[in-house]
Amino acid sequence: MSLRQMEYFLTVVEESSFTRAAELLHVTQPALSHQIKALERTVGGPLLERLPRGVRLTPMGRAFLPHAERSVRSAAQARRAARAAAGAEGGELHIATVHAIAVGILPEVFARWRSAHPGVGLVLHEYATTQALEEQIERGTADLAVGPPPPGWPGPVVPIGEEEIVLVVPFDDRLAGRASVRLQELADRPWVRCAMEAVVHGRPFLDWACAEAGFVPRTAVRTEHTSTAVRMAAAGVGIATAPAHVVRGAVGEDCAVLTVDPPWTRVLAVFSRVELTGAAAAFTELLDASWPPGPPPGH
């Protein structure tokens, strides 16, 4: 079984066609079919069912697919890491994170990286939840992840700082002149909820926090993205929760920010499946040196 055979197999699955896969791979269709059949002989059974209009995975193929994906991604990651470690022109560093960190923290860090390491490109993978982030880094989608450290993570974890979760209200809100507020004071207020909200003890963060304060939050609207929730709160739809770096550094120019008393914070870290070396280690050092987040260079 070769890496090339697995790459061929994945391309056929993605395209659902031997003809289109052969075109993308720049090989003849008979040569592609030969490699797939050789792979099937190695694993001991059919992986693909040939249909009049396309192909589909057999039960054996469905079981084989995630392992093939991981092997091919790991090989690509190894090539990227080697080139990036050498500072080779065209080397790439793949970074995975959640949307709020991508918007609120990474632009400054990426700008500094491009100035210091112009020969190593960056590829950003954004995910809606920390669960999706952890699943993708486990599959080898990226070289490193930036986010809350997963419990019991088997690879390296490097803390970089603390993220504060704040409350967002309009400038004309009755609370806008205050620096902080106790959550119990907000029991009668509507909330803007976000699908990207963190999960704590198996519950959405706001549900858990409000339950601790003795009430159930009343939802006014639900959004997909943190930045949308902030804009909704600024318009007066309801109170939103968001990381401070998103509100103060990216989308919060026309709203008031309140700290919760006691403050809501969580640790952020860089984590990876393998040792952080070369470009991955350099990026981690740069991110740590750039904490806490501030305006991009030149602003």
DRENPABA-509166 format. One line per 3 residues: for each residue x, y, z of N, C-alpha, C. Coordinates in steps of 0.05 Angstrom, whole numbers. Example, Ala and Ser with C-alpha at 12.3 -4.5 7.8 and 13.67 -1.06 7.14 Angstrom:
264/-114/156/246/-90/156/264/-66/156  257/-45/142/273/-21/143/258/1/157
# end
This chain:
17/-24/0/0/0/0/18/25/0  13/43/-19/30/66/-21/14/92/-16  28/113/-9/15/139/-5/1/148/-31
14/143/-53/2/151/-79/-25/137/-83  -26/112/-77/-51/97/-80/-73/109/-63  -66/117/-39/-86/129/-21/-95/157/-32
-76/172/-43/-83/197/-55/-101/193/-79  -96/173/-95/-114/167/-118/-141/159/-108  -143/143/-87/-168/134/-76/-184/158/-66
-172/176/-52/-186/200/-41/-196/218/-63  -180/221/-84/-189/238/-107/-213/226/-121  -214/199/-124/-237/187/-136/-261/191/-119
-258/188/-93/-281/192/-74/-290/221/-76  -272/240/-75/-279/269/-76/-294/276/-102  -285/265/-124/-296/272/-150/-320/254/-157
-322/231/-143/-343/211/-149/-342/203/-179  -317/202/-189/-314/195/-218/-285/188/-223  -281/165/-236/-254/158/-245/-244/177/-266
-261/185/-284/-253/202/-306/-243/229/-296  -259/242/-279/-251/269/-269/-226/266/-251  -225/245/-235/-201/241/-218/-176/237/-235
-178/222/-256/-155/218/-274/-145/244/-286  -165/261/-293/-157/287/-304/-143/305/-284  -153/305/-259/-141/321/-238/-113/311/-231
-110/284/-232/-84/272/-224/-64/271/-247  -73/278/-271/-56/277/-295/-45/249/-300  -64/230/-298/-57/202/-305/-79/191/-323
-74/169/-337/-95/157/-353/-115/143/-336  -139/140/-345/-159/126/-330/-152/96/-325  -140/82/-345/-132/54/-339/-110/53/-317
-92/72/-317/-71/72/-297/-83/77/-269  -102/95/-268/-116/101/-243/-131/76/-233  -146/64/-250/-161/39/-243/-142/17/-233
-119/15/-246/-99/-5/-238/-90/0/-210  -84/25/-203/-74/31/-176/-96/26/-155  -121/33/-161/-143/28/-142/-147/-2/-138
-145/-17/-159/-148/-46/-156/-125/-58/-140  -101/-48/-144/-78/-57/-128/-82/-50/-99  -93/-27/-93/-99/-19/-66/-119/-38/-54
-140/-44/-69/-162/-62/-59/-151/-90/-54  -132/-99/-70/-120/-126/-65/-104/-125/-39  -91/-103/-34/-75/-101/-10/-92/-101/16
-115/-86/15/-132/-85/39/-150/-109/41  -153/-124/19/-168/-149/21/-197/-148/13  -205/-128/-3/-232/-126/-11/-238/-100/-26
-262/-98/-38/-269/-74/-53/-273/-50/-35  -262/-27/-44/-266/-2/-29/-287/15/-43  -290/12/-69/-308/29/-85/-327/11/-101
-351/20/-103/-371/6/-120/-374/23/-145  -368/11/-168/-370/25/-194/-400/26/-202  -410/50/-207/-438/53/-215/-439/64/-244
-462/62/-257/-464/73/-284/-457/103/-285  -464/118/-264/-458/146/-263/-443/153/-237  -418/145/-236/-401/151/-213/-394/127/-197
-385/132/-172/-377/111/-154/-387/118/-126  -388/97/-109/-394/102/-81/-378/83/-64  -374/90/-39/-358/75/-21/-373/49/-12
-358/28/-11/-369/3/1/-366/6/32  -377/-12/47/-373/-11/76/-343/-12/83  -327/-28/69/-299/-29/74/-286/-2/67
-296/10/45/-285/36/37/-291/58/57  -315/57/69/-322/77/89/-304/74/114  -298/50/121/-280/45/144/-251/54/138
-243/51/112/-216/57/104/-212/87/101  -233/102/93/-231/130/85/-218/148/106  -227/149/131/-214/168/150/-185/162/155
-177/137/154/-148/130/158/-132/139/134  -143/136/110/-129/145/87/-126/176/87  -147/189/95/-146/219/97/-124/227/117
-123/214/140/-103/221/160/-75/216/150  -71/194/136/-44/187/126/-35/208/105  -53/215/87/-45/234/66/-40/262/79
-57/270/98/-53/296/111/-27/296/127  -21/274/140/3/273/156/28/275/138  27/263/115/49/264/96/52/293/86
30/306/80/31/334/71/41/352/93  33/346/118/42/362/140/72/358/144  82/334/141/110/329/144/126/345/123
116/345/98/130/360/77/130/390/84  107/401/93/105/429/99/124/436/122  124/419/143/141/424/166/170/425/159
179/406/142/207/404/134/215/430/118  198/438/100/204/462/84/203/487/101  183/488/118/181/512/135/204/514/156
213/490/166/235/490/185/260/501/172  263/495/147/287/505/133/284/533/122  260/545/126/255/571/116/253/572/86
246/549/74/246/546/45/225/564/32  231/576/10/211/592/-4/189/573/-13  165/581/-8/142/564/-16/133/546/7
148/545/29/139/530/52/114/541/64  98/525/77/72/534/88/69/524/116  56/541/132/48/533/159/18/535/161
5/513/167/-24/512/169/-33/515/198  -50/535/203/-58/542/230/-89/539/232  -98/525/253/-127/522/257/-135/537/282
-159/549/281/-169/563/304/-199/567/301  -212/579/321/-240/586/320/-243/614/310  -267/621/300/-272/646/286/-264/670/303
-271/670/329/-266/694/346/-236/700/348  -220/679/350/-191/683/352/-180/692/325  -191/681/304/-182/689/277/-187/719/272
-210/729/282/-217/757/278/-203/775/297  -201/767/323/-192/785/343/-163/785/350  -149/763/345/-121/760/353/-101/757/330
-108/740/311/-88/732/291/-81/752/270  -98/772/263/-88/791/242/-62/804/249  -59/814/274/-34/827/282/-11/807/280
-15/783/290/6/763/290/14/755/262  -5/752/245/1/745/217/16/767/203  9/792/209/24/815/197/53/815/206
58/810/232/85/808/242/100/784/229  86/762/226/99/739/214/107/744/185  90/757/170/97/763/142/122/781/140
125/799/159/149/816/159/174/801/166  172/782/185/195/768/195/201/743/178  181/730/166/185/705/152/171/705/125
179/722/107/165/725/81/166/700/64  184/682/69/186/658/53/168/635/61  156/637/84/138/616/94/110/627/95
92/616/78/65/625/77/48/613/99  26/627/105/7/618/126/-19/610/113  -31/588/122/-57/580/114/-75/577/139
-97/592/139/-114/593/163/-139/575/159  -144/558/178/-168/541/178/-185/550/202  -209/560/196/-227/570/217/-250/550/222
-257/547/248/-279/529/255/-298/543/274  -323/534/275/-343/547/290/-341/541/320  -332/517/327/-332/509/355/-305/497/363
-299/497/389/-274/485/398/-274/455/393  -298/442/394/-299/414/388/-291/408/359  -301/424/340/-293/420/312/-263/425/309
-252/445/323/-224/451/322/-207/427/331  -214/416/354/-199/393/364/-201/369/345  -225/364/334/-228/341/316/-210/345/291
-209/369/281/-193/373/256/-163/372/262  -154/382/284/-126/380/290/-118/351/295  -136/335/307/-130/307/310/-127/293/283
-143/302/263/-142/290/237/-118/300/220  -102/319/231/-79/328/217/-84/350/197  -107/364/199/-114/384/180/-94/407/180
-83/414/204/-65/436/207/-41/428/223  -20/445/223/4/439/238/2/446/267  -15/465/274/-20/473/301/-47/486/304
-57/487/328/-83/499/334/-79/521/355  -96/541/354/-96/562/374/-124/563/386  -126/558/412/-153/558/424/-151/549/453
-173/545/466/-172/534/493/-159/506/493  -141/501/512/-128/474/512/-147/452/517  -148/431/500/-166/409/504/-158/393/529
-177/384/545/-170/367/569/-157/341/560  -135/334/573/-122/309/568/-109/307/540  -102/330/528/-90/329/501/-63/315/502
-59/295/484/-34/279/486/-9/292/475  -12/313/458/11/327/446/19/351/462  38/367/451/47/391/464/25/412/467
24/426/490/6/448/495/22/470/507  21/494/494/37/517/503/17/540/510  12/546/535/-5/568/542/6/595/532
-11/612/521/-2/638/511/-15/662/526  -35/657/541/-48/679/555/-77/673/563  -90/692/574/-118/689/582/-136/706/565
-159/695/558/-179/709/542/-202/717/561  -209/743/561/-231/752/578/-257/753/561  -278/743/573/-305/744/560/-319/768/572
-329/786/555/-342/811/565/-371/812/555  -386/832/565/-413/837/557/-414/861/538  -431/860/518/-433/881/498/-461/893/500
-462/920/503/-488/934/503/-485/959/486  -508/972/478/-506/997/462/-495/1020/480  -485/1041/467/-475/1064/481/-496/1077/498
-522/1076/490/-543/1089/505/-557/1071/525  -545/1047/530/-557/1029/550/-552/1040/578  -571/1034/596/-569/1045/624/-544/1035/638
-532/1013/628/-508/1003/641/-482/1013/628  -484/1028/607/-461/1034/590/-439/1050/605  -447/1065/625/-427/1081/639/-412/1066/661
-419/1041/665/-406/1025/686/-383/1009/675  -364/1003/693/-341/987/684/-347/957/686  -364/950/706/-370/921/710/-398/918/719
-408/894/718/-435/888/727/-436/859/737  -453/854/757/-457/827/767/-478/814/750  -475/789/744/-493/775/725/-522/775/736
-525/774/762/-552/773/773/-568/798/766  -555/821/760/-569/845/753/-581/844/725  -575/823/710/-584/821/682/-606/800/678
-617/791/700/-637/769/698/-661/776/681  -668/802/679/-692/810/664/-685/820/636  -660/817/627/-652/828/601/-652/807/580
-658/815/554/-656/796/532/-627/792/523  -621/769/511/-594/763/503/-592/756/473  -569/763/462/-563/754/435/-544/730/438
-553/707/428/-538/682/431/-524/675/405  -501/662/407/-485/655/384/-480/625/383  -481/614/359/-476/585/356/-448/578/363
-430/597/363/-401/592/369/-396/594/399  -417/597/415/-413/599/444/-400/574/455  -382/579/474/-367/556/486/-386/538/502
-378/513/505/-393/494/521/-378/489/547  -392/492/569/-380/488/596/-396/467/611  -383/446/620/-397/425/635/-421/414/619
-417/411/593/-437/400/575/-460/418/568  -458/445/575/-479/464/569/-468/488/556  -483/503/539/-473/528/529/-465/546/552
-444/561/548/-432/576/570/-452/595/584  -468/610/569/-486/629/581/-507/615/598  -517/592/588/-537/577/603/-525/568/630
-500/559/629/-487/549/653/-482/573/673  -472/595/662/-465/618/679/-490/630/692  -512/633/676/-536/644/687/-549/625/708
-547/599/703/-558/580/722/-543/583/749  -517/588/747/-501/592/772/-510/618/786  -520/637/770/-529/663/781/-559/662/789
-572/639/784/-600/636/793/-622/643/774  -616/645/748/-637/651/728/-631/638/702  -652/637/684/-649/626/657/-649/650/637
-629/652/620/-627/675/601/-650/674/581  -661/697/575/-682/700/555/-670/708/529  -672/690/509/-659/694/483/-676/711/465
-664/733/455/-678/751/435/-673/742/407  -648/734/401/-641/725/374/-617/707/376  -615/689/357/-592/671/355/-577/677/329
-550/678/330/-534/683/307/-514/660/303  -501/661/279/-481/640/274/-453/649/283  -447/675/279/-420/685/284/-418/704/307
-396/704/321/-391/722/344/-393/751/335  -381/758/312/-381/785/303/-409/795/298  -427/777/288/-455/785/283/-469/790/310
-463/774/330/-476/778/356/-468/805/368  -443/813/364/-433/838/374/-448/861/361  -451/859/334/-465/881/320/-494/882/328
-507/859/333/-534/859/342/-537/872/369  -518/866/387/-519/878/414/-515/909/412  -496/917/394/-491/946/391/-516/961/381
-533/946/366/-558/958/356/-580/958/376  -577/945/399/-597/945/419/-615/921/419  -608/900/405/-625/876/404/-625/861/430
-603/861/444/-600/847/469/-571/847/477  -565/837/500/-537/836/510/-523/811/497  -499/815/489/-483/793/478/-458/789/494
-449/764/494/-423/758/506/-403/753/483  -378/762/487/-358/758/467/-330/761/479  -310/749/467/-282/754/476/-275/783/474
-262/794/494/-255/822/494/-239/830/469  -221/813/459/-205/820/437/-221/823/411  -244/809/409/-261/812/386/-275/840/387
-286/847/410/-301/871/412/-283/896/410  -261/896/424/-244/920/426/-226/923/402  -220/900/389/-200/902/367/-211/899/339
-236/890/336/-245/883/310/-272/895/302  -293/891/319/-320/898/310/-336/915/330  -323/926/350/-338/938/371/-335/968/374
-330/983/352/-326/1012/355/-350/1027/365  -374/1017/360/-398/1032/366/-415/1019/388  -401/1007/408/-416/994/430/-400/998/456
-413/993/478/-400/995/505/-394/966/514  -372/964/528/-362/938/538/-362/938/568  -374/917/580/-375/914/609/-360/888/617
-345/891/639/-332/867/651/-352/855/670  -353/828/671/-370/814/690/-355/813/717  -370/817/739/-358/815/765/-370/790/780
-353/770/785/-325/767/780/-319/762/750  -295/768/740/-289/766/711/-292/738/700  -299/736/675/-300/711/660/-274/709/644
-258/690/649/-233/686/634/-229/657/627  -213/652/606/-205/624/600/-177/625/587  -162/604/592/-135/602/581/-136/596/551
-118/609/536/-114/601/508/-86/590/505  -84/571/486/-58/558/482/-54/550/453  -30/544/446/-23/531/421/-21/501/427
-33/484/411/-30/455/415/-28/442/388  -15/418/389/-8/404/364/-7/374/369  -8/359/348/-5/330/350/24/322/354
42/339/344/71/332/344/87/355/357  112/349/362/129/370/374/130/395/357  129/418/370/129/444/356/158/451/349
166/448/324/193/454/315/192/473/291  215/484/284/217/501/260/197/524/260  182/526/238/163/548/235/141/547/256
132/523/264/111/521/284/120/532/310  145/526/318/156/537/343/160/567/341  169/577/318/173/606/314/146/620/316
126/609/304/99/622/305/89/623/334  93/601/348/84/600/376/98/622/393  124/625/389/139/646/403/129/673/396
123/678/370/113/704/362/85/710/374  68/690/374/42/693/386/44/699/416  61/686/430/65/690/458/76/719/463
94/728/446/106/754/449/86/776/442  66/770/426/45/789/418/22/792/437  23/776/459/1/776/478/6/797/500
-14/813/508/-41/812/500/-45/825/472  -67/819/458/-71/830/431/-72/860/432  -61/872/411/-62/901/408/-66/908/379
-64/934/372/-68/942/344/-45/931/326  -50/927/301/-30/917/282/-7/937/281  17/928/272/40/946/270/33/970/252
41/994/260/37/1018/244/11/1032/250  -7/1020/268/-33/1032/275/-31/1047/302
# end
